[in-house]
């Protein structure tokens, strides 16, 4: 009963159960963070002066240790998953708001001008032109936020075993089973790598319009027909 | 008709971009705004679709003040082409072109069918429909930009230095295409450029703006070249405006010398005796097409020893500028004039061309000083 994947019964969960809990506690904050970052990003892009204070505020949030958050939140949300999820949402926000804003700001000026000149209103422009073009930048932010969130969930072990795979670390010390700690670290790392790979795949699917990396020269070769047309003159 | 009436644009810091500008931009023609950077040409263009709001003055399109129209509806009624095309990199070519029709609520199928039609109109291979902008060259992207602007068939087309970022060969190609498309569609086109050559090439009328956003001259390219309003315009036109002005003079009335054209097989010795052996003659084939130059003092009827005649010009279609260019390049100093089918009509030396230039100038001076310009594409 002391195999690598055997989980002490006081955690009231199987190995797979721990993984499932871990993923929920890690991914829900990233999703919530993304949903919040999109409108905040729009606001920051539309109203220029808002971005610096927003950035300042989220960075300060990031500097607050999660334990400090827990101490405050326990009074309201108790020793629950929500108490773990709320700080992680805020941490995601710190990464995702700049990703969205920088991504949208990297949209070429002439693309924005063309969209405005075609009578595409600001909100529609944001949703249909700027955000899609910002997808690579946003996905880069999502990868960082997700990896960081997956590793941070473990801290939840400090408040009544809400750390999912992180709980194995405390249990390992309690029962003198170091393999449980190894299990926790390895599983967390593997999860982070797998989810990251999925996100890379998702980005590829979402951005068929991006030139294949390292082969920007494709643009040059395709210019040959046009040059040939120019040589031949116009009928 | 776009009427710009006493329009100014002043910024909060006191900069004046456009200073009491008034312009009448007619339908079915290309009006070019040209000038050095900081002359307010782009500002003026952007005030027409309200991307910039004027500080004072009124702009009317077909009599209606544009301030009375909802801004997005106004913009959807005006095509807009921009430097570097400004394509939506995340959309395929066909979806880029279909953008405004989709905004106007067309079905996806109808919008795409329209986009396919426009790709053909601007000379794009239909196979490109499903490609993304990064897969196209700069010139091709610019064609897509033009197609996108034309998609909802707007009566007005605004073009902001659309061809400035492509190389000269492709630029000439795009200019020709624009003139061809304009010949088919007859839009009211407002075209901004800093390149006077481009303005002269494509404009039916050219508004020259000077720094500070004041109008220096508003005239046809021909008038501009022959009578610049002041030294600023003259300087901006460059050093060869006299030569360039010849582009607007027809070779129709050029007096040709047909005595030195010799169809192959005729008695060249008799000809030499008649017109003298000193001057070179142009030998043609049986159909009257040019073969090359012969020096009768040394020639014995062998067509393989003829000196190449270079390029000819088409009488009535080509301008005196082309004729002069051919004469300058000709080994004998004589330009070869042909008809539409390539048959030689006669020769024109630099002296005859000079006489034609003088005659055209005199005739022009006698005409009314403000001739109505013909639409460019009809030329």
Interface residues (C-beta under 8 A of the other chain):
Chain A: X108 X110 X111 X113 X114 X115 X116 X117 X118 X119 X120 X121 X129 X132 X133 X135 X207 X208 X209 X210 X211 X218 X219 X220 X222 X223 X225 X226 X227 X229 X230 X231 X234
Chain B: X49 X51 X71 X72 X73 X74 X75 X76 X78 X80 X82 X83 X84 X85 X86 X87 X88 X89 X90 X91 X92 X99 X100 X103 X123 X125 X132 X133 X134 X135 X136 X137 X138 X139 X140 X145 X148 X158 X169 X170 X172 X173 X176 X177 X180
